Amino acid sequence: MKVDFKISKTTKKEKIQGIIAYGIIAICVFIYFKFFR
């Protein structure tokens, strides 16, 4: 419940920045596995 409240309190800009950050991490992990296999 507390976590949901914290998430809803964050602005749309912060949510978008978080999504972009996760996307960059996912791409980095994908490239890492592609090159090291």
PQR file with spaces between the fields and no chain letter, atoms N, CA, C, O and H, PARSE charges and radii, in Angstrom:
ATOM       1  N    MET     1       0.843   -1.209    0.000 -0.4000 1.5000
ATOM       2  CA   MET     1       0.000    0.000    0.000 -0.0000 2.0000
ATOM       3  C    MET     1       0.879    1.261    0.000  0.5500 1.7000
ATOM       4  O    MET     1       0.640    2.191   -0.770 -0.5500 1.4000
ATOM       5  N    LYS     2       1.891    1.279    0.866 -0.4000 1.5000
ATOM       6  CA   LYS     2       2.801    2.432    0.950 -0.0000 2.0000
ATOM       7  C    LYS     2       3.571    2.608   -0.363  0.5500 1.7000
ATOM       8  O    LYS     2       3.776    3.730   -0.825 -0.5500 1.4000
ATOM       9  H    LYS     2       2.085    0.523    1.491  0.4000 1.0000
ATOM      10  N    VAL     3       3.994    1.491   -0.954 -0.4000 1.5000
ATOM      11  CA   VAL     3       4.762    1.534   -2.206 -0.0000 2.0000
ATOM      12  C    VAL     3       3.881    2.094   -3.329  0.5500 1.7000
ATOM      13  O    VAL     3       4.333    2.922   -4.120 -0.5500 1.4000
ATOM      14  H    VAL     3       3.828    0.579   -0.579  0.4000 1.0000
ATOM      15  N    ASP     4       2.618    1.638   -3.399 -0.4000 1.5000
ATOM      16  CA   ASP     4       1.688    2.116   -4.431 -0.0000 2.0000
ATOM      17  C    ASP     4       1.467    3.623   -4.299  0.5500 1.7000
ATOM      18  O    ASP     4       1.392    4.334   -5.301 -0.5500 1.4000
ATOM      19  H    ASP     4       2.251    0.965   -2.757  0.4000 1.0000
ATOM      20  N    PHE     5       1.364    4.105   -3.065 -0.4000 1.5000
ATOM      21  CA   PHE     5       1.173    5.535   -2.817 -0.0000 2.0000
ATOM      22  C    PHE     5       2.393    6.324   -3.293  0.5500 1.7000
ATOM      23  O    PHE     5       2.263    7.399   -3.879 -0.5500 1.4000
ATOM      24  H    PHE     5       1.425    3.527   -2.251  0.4000 1.0000
ATOM      25  N    LYS     6       3.571    5.775   -3.032 -0.4000 1.5000
ATOM      26  CA   LYS     6       4.816    6.426   -3.441 -0.0000 2.0000
ATOM      27  C    LYS     6       4.903    6.512   -4.959  0.5500 1.7000
ATOM      28  O    LYS     6       5.329    7.532   -5.501 -0.5500 1.4000
ATOM      29  H    LYS     6       3.676    4.902   -2.556  0.4000 1.0000
ATOM      30  N    ILE     7       4.498    5.438   -5.652 -0.4000 1.5000
ATOM      31  CA   ILE     7       4.547    5.396   -7.116 -0.0000 2.0000
ATOM      32  C    ILE     7       3.547    6.412   -7.700  0.5500 1.7000
ATOM      33  O    ILE     7       3.871    7.138   -8.639 -0.5500 1.4000
ATOM      34  H    ILE     7       4.152    4.609   -5.211  0.4000 1.0000
ATOM      35  N    SER     8       2.329    6.454   -7.133 -0.4000 1.5000
ATOM      36  CA   SER     8       1.300    7.361   -7.639 -0.0000 2.0000
ATOM      37  C    SER     8       1.677    8.824   -7.386  0.5500 1.7000
ATOM      38  O    SER     8       1.234    9.721   -8.103 -0.5500 1.4000
ATOM      39  H    SER     8       2.065    5.864   -6.370  0.4000 1.0000
ATOM      40  N    LYS     9       2.504    9.053   -6.355 -0.4000 1.5000
ATOM      41  CA   LYS     9       2.938   10.409   -6.005 -0.0000 2.0000
ATOM      42  C    LYS     9       3.942   10.949   -7.022  0.5500 1.7000
ATOM      43  O    LYS     9       4.024   12.159   -7.233 -0.5500 1.4000
ATOM      44  H    LYS     9       2.864    8.324   -5.773  0.4000 1.0000
ATOM      45  N    THR    10       4.704   10.056   -7.651 -0.4000 1.5000
ATOM      46  CA   THR    10       5.709   10.479   -8.626 -0.0000 2.0000
ATOM      47  C    THR    10       5.034   11.091   -9.862  0.5500 1.7000
ATOM      48  O    THR    10       3.940   10.685  -10.252 -0.5500 1.4000
ATOM      49  H    THR    10       4.638    9.073   -7.480  0.4000 1.0000
ATOM      50  N    THR    11       5.701   12.062  -10.458 -0.4000 1.5000
ATOM      51  CA   THR    11       5.166   12.750  -11.632 -0.0000 2.0000
ATOM      52  C    THR    11       5.348   11.896  -12.882  0.5500 1.7000
ATOM      53  O    THR    11       6.110   10.929  -12.888 -0.5500 1.4000
ATOM      54  H    THR    11       6.590   12.392  -10.141  0.4000 1.0000
ATOM      55  N    LYS    12       4.636   12.273  -13.938 -0.4000 1.5000
ATOM      56  CA   LYS    12       4.747   11.547  -15.217 -0.0000 2.0000
ATOM      57  C    LYS    12       6.170   11.633  -15.761  0.5500 1.7000
ATOM      58  O    LYS    12       6.674   10.665  -16.331 -0.5500 1.4000
ATOM      59  H    LYS    12       4.017   13.058  -13.934  0.4000 1.0000
ATOM      60  N    LYS    13       6.817   12.778  -15.591 -0.4000 1.5000
ATOM      61  CA   LYS    13       8.187   12.969  -16.079 -0.0000 2.0000
ATOM      62  C    LYS    13       9.127   11.971  -15.410  0.5500 1.7000
ATOM      63  O    LYS    13       9.974   11.371  -16.072 -0.5500 1.4000
ATOM      64  H    LYS    13       6.408   13.564  -15.128  0.4000 1.0000
ATOM      65  N    GLU    14       8.977   11.794  -14.095 -0.4000 1.5000
ATOM      66  CA   GLU    14       9.814   10.844  -13.349 -0.0000 2.0000
ATOM      67  C    GLU    14       9.555    9.416  -13.810  0.5500 1.7000
ATOM      68  O    GLU    14      10.486    8.620  -13.924 -0.5500 1.4000
ATOM      69  H    GLU    14       8.289   12.282  -13.558  0.4000 1.0000
ATOM      70  N    LYS    15       8.285    9.089  -14.078 -0.4000 1.5000
ATOM      71  CA   LYS    15       7.926    7.752  -14.572 -0.0000 2.0000
ATOM      72  C    LYS    15       8.563    7.487  -15.926  0.5500 1.7000
ATOM      73  O    LYS    15       9.097    6.405  -16.169 -0.5500 1.4000
ATOM      74  H    LYS    15       7.528    9.737  -13.985  0.4000 1.0000
ATOM      75  N    ILE    16       8.505    8.488  -16.814 -0.4000 1.5000
ATOM      76  CA   ILE    16       9.091    8.361  -18.161 -0.0000 2.0000
ATOM      77  C    ILE    16      10.605    8.166  -18.046  0.5500 1.7000
ATOM      78  O    ILE    16      11.178    7.316  -18.729 -0.5500 1.4000
ATOM      79  H    ILE    16       8.071    9.367  -16.617  0.4000 1.0000
ATOM      80  N    GLN    17      11.254    8.960  -17.177 -0.4000 1.5000
ATOM      81  CA   GLN    17      12.708    8.841  -16.967 -0.0000 2.0000
ATOM      82  C    GLN    17      13.058    7.451  -16.446  0.5500 1.7000
ATOM      83  O    GLN    17      14.075    6.879  -16.838 -0.5500 1.4000
ATOM      84  H    GLN    17      10.789    9.650  -16.623  0.4000 1.0000
ATOM      85  N    GLY    18      12.221    6.906  -15.566 -0.4000 1.5000
ATOM      86  CA   GLY    18      12.427    5.564  -15.030 -0.0000 2.0000
ATOM      87  C    GLY    18      12.323    4.506  -16.111  0.5500 1.7000
ATOM      88  O    GLY    18      13.129    3.576  -16.162 -0.5500 1.4000
ATOM      89  H    GLY    18      11.394    7.371  -15.248  0.4000 1.0000
ATOM      90  N    ILE    19      11.314    4.651  -16.985 -0.4000 1.5000
ATOM      91  CA   ILE    19      11.112    3.707  -18.094 -0.0000 2.0000
ATOM      92  C    ILE    19      12.312    3.751  -19.043  0.5500 1.7000
ATOM      93  O    ILE    19      12.795    2.709  -19.487 -0.5500 1.4000
ATOM      94  H    ILE    19      10.660    5.405  -16.943  0.4000 1.0000
ATOM      95  N    ILE    20      12.794    4.966  -19.353 -0.4000 1.5000
ATOM      96  CA   ILE    20      13.959    5.132  -20.238 -0.0000 2.0000
ATOM      97  C    ILE    20      15.193    4.479  -19.597  0.5500 1.7000
ATOM      98  O    ILE    20      15.958    3.794  -20.275 -0.5500 1.4000
ATOM      99  H    ILE    20      12.403    5.813  -18.993  0.4000 1.0000
ATOM     100  N    ALA    21      15.380    4.695  -18.289 -0.4000 1.5000
ATOM     101  CA   ALA    21      16.521    4.115  -17.568 -0.0000 2.0000
ATOM     102  C    ALA    21      16.486    2.588  -17.640  0.5500 1.7000
ATOM     103  O    ALA    21      17.505    1.951  -17.905 -0.5500 1.4000
ATOM     104  H    ALA    21      14.759    5.251  -17.738  0.4000 1.0000
ATOM     105  N    TYR    22      15.295    2.002  -17.402 -0.4000 1.5000
ATOM     106  CA   TYR    22      15.145    0.539  -17.492 -0.0000 2.0000
ATOM     107  C    TYR    22      15.403    0.057  -18.915  0.5500 1.7000
ATOM     108  O    TYR    22      15.996   -1.004  -19.111 -0.5500 1.4000
ATOM     109  H    TYR    22      14.467    2.520  -17.187  0.4000 1.0000
ATOM     110  N    GLY    23      14.964    0.827  -19.909 -0.4000 1.5000
ATOM     111  CA   GLY    23      15.182    0.477  -21.313 -0.0000 2.0000
ATOM     112  C    GLY    23      16.656    0.446  -21.661  0.5500 1.7000
ATOM     113  O    GLY    23      17.117   -0.470  -22.343 -0.5500 1.4000
ATOM     114  H    GLY    23      14.483    1.689  -19.749  0.4000 1.0000
ATOM     115  N    ILE    24      17.412    1.457  -21.189 -0.4000 1.5000
ATOM     116  CA   ILE    24      18.862    1.531  -21.444 -0.0000 2.0000
ATOM     117  C    ILE    24      19.564    0.343  -20.785  0.5500 1.7000
ATOM     118  O    ILE    24      20.448   -0.268  -21.386 -0.5500 1.4000
ATOM     119  H    ILE    24      17.037    2.201  -20.635  0.4000 1.0000
ATOM     120  N    ILE    25      19.172    0.014  -19.551 -0.4000 1.5000
ATOM     121  CA   ILE    25      19.768   -1.126  -18.836 -0.0000 2.0000
ATOM     122  C    ILE    25      19.484   -2.419  -19.604  0.5500 1.7000
ATOM     123  O    ILE    25      20.373   -3.254  -19.773 -0.5500 1.4000
ATOM     124  H    ILE    25      18.454    0.510  -19.062  0.4000 1.0000
ATOM     125  N    ALA    26      18.233   -2.580  -20.071 -0.4000 1.5000
ATOM     126  CA   ALA    26      17.840   -3.782  -20.824 -0.0000 2.0000
ATOM     127  C    ALA    26      18.660   -3.915  -22.109  0.5500 1.7000
ATOM     128  O    ALA    26      19.098   -5.012  -22.457 -0.5500 1.4000
ATOM     129  H    ALA    26      17.511   -1.902  -19.934  0.4000 1.0000
ATOM     130  N    ILE    27      18.864   -2.803  -22.811 -0.4000 1.5000
ATOM     131  CA   ILE    27      19.653   -2.803  -24.059 -0.0000 2.0000
ATOM     132  C    ILE    27      21.112   -3.165  -23.755  0.5500 1.7000
ATOM     133  O    ILE    27      21.721   -3.954  -24.478 -0.5500 1.4000
ATOM     134  H    ILE    27      18.507   -1.912  -22.529  0.4000 1.0000
ATOM     135  N    CYS    28      21.668   -2.588  -22.685 -0.4000 1.5000
ATOM     136  CA   CYS    28      23.060   -2.875  -22.293 -0.0000 2.0000
ATOM     137  C    CYS    28      23.232   -4.355  -21.972  0.5500 1.7000
ATOM     138  O    CYS    28      24.215   -4.972  -22.383 -0.5500 1.4000
ATOM     139  H    CYS    28      21.174   -1.947  -22.098  0.4000 1.0000
ATOM     140  N    VAL    29      22.280   -4.926  -21.238 -0.4000 1.5000
ATOM     141  CA   VAL    29      22.325   -6.350  -20.884 -0.0000 2.0000
ATOM     142  C    VAL    29      22.229   -7.204  -22.150  0.5500 1.7000
ATOM     143  O    VAL    29      22.950   -8.190  -22.296 -0.5500 1.4000
ATOM     144  H    VAL    29      21.482   -4.425  -20.904  0.4000 1.0000
ATOM     145  N    PHE    30      21.333   -6.818  -23.063 -0.4000 1.5000
ATOM     146  CA   PHE    30      21.145   -7.551  -24.325 -0.0000 2.0000
ATOM     147  C    PHE    30      22.431   -7.547  -25.152  0.5500 1.7000
ATOM     148  O    PHE    30      22.843   -8.587  -25.666 -0.5500 1.4000
ATOM     149  H    PHE    30      20.747   -6.016  -22.944  0.4000 1.0000
ATOM     150  N    ILE    31      23.065   -6.377  -25.282 -0.4000 1.5000
ATOM     151  CA   ILE    31      24.321   -6.245  -26.042 -0.0000 2.0000
ATOM     152  C    ILE    31      25.423   -7.073  -25.366  0.5500 1.7000
ATOM     153  O    ILE    31      26.194   -7.759  -26.038 -0.5500 1.4000
ATOM     154  H    ILE    31      22.730   -5.532  -24.865  0.4000 1.0000
ATOM     155  N    TYR    32      25.485   -7.000  -24.036 -0.4000 1.5000
ATOM     156  CA   TYR    32      26.500   -7.749  -23.274 -0.0000 2.0000
ATOM     157  C    TYR    32      26.399   -9.245  -23.561  0.5500 1.7000
ATOM     158  O    TYR    32      27.405   -9.894  -23.846 -0.5500 1.4000
ATOM     159  H    TYR    32      24.859   -6.443  -23.491  0.4000 1.0000
ATOM     160  N    PHE    33      25.171   -9.796  -23.486 -0.4000 1.5000
ATOM     161  CA   PHE    33      24.990  -11.232  -23.733 -0.0000 2.0000
ATOM     162  C    PHE    33      25.245  -11.584  -25.194  0.5500 1.7000
ATOM     163  O    PHE    33      25.723  -12.678  -25.496 -0.5500 1.4000
ATOM     164  H    PHE    33      24.354   -9.269  -23.254  0.4000 1.0000
ATOM     165  N    LYS    34      24.926  -10.661  -26.102 -0.4000 1.5000
ATOM     166  CA   LYS    34      25.126  -10.908  -27.540 -0.0000 2.0000
ATOM     167  C    LYS    34      26.615  -10.996  -27.878  0.5500 1.7000
ATOM     168  O    LYS    34      27.022  -11.821  -28.695 -0.5500 1.4000
ATOM     169  H    LYS    34      24.537   -9.773  -25.857  0.4000 1.0000
ATOM     170  N    PHE    35      27.415  -10.152  -27.255 -0.4000 1.5000
ATOM     171  CA   PHE    35      28.847  -10.105  -27.565 -0.0000 2.0000
ATOM     172  C    PHE    35      29.661  -11.141  -26.790  0.5500 1.7000
ATOM     173  O    PHE    35      30.723  -11.561  -27.251 -0.5500 1.4000
ATOM     174  H    PHE    35      27.085   -9.481  -26.591  0.4000 1.0000
ATOM     175  N    PHE    36      29.175  -11.559  -25.612 -0.4000 1.5000
ATOM     176  CA   PHE    36      29.957  -12.466  -24.764 -0.0000 2.0000
ATOM     177  C    PHE    36      29.484  -13.912  -24.843  0.5500 1.7000
ATOM     178  O    PHE    36      29.782  -14.710  -23.955 -0.5500 1.4000
ATOM     179  H    PHE    36      28.313  -11.218  -25.237  0.4000 1.0000
ATOM     180  N    ARG    37      28.743  -14.261  -25.906 -0.4000 1.5000
ATOM     181  CA   ARG    37      28.331  -15.649  -26.125 -0.0000 2.0000
ATOM     182  C    ARG    37      29.046  -16.214  -27.324  0.5500 1.7000
ATOM     183  O    ARG    37      28.837  -17.374  -27.677 -0.5500 1.4000
ATOM     184  H    ARG    37      28.500  -13.613  -26.628  0.4000 1.0000
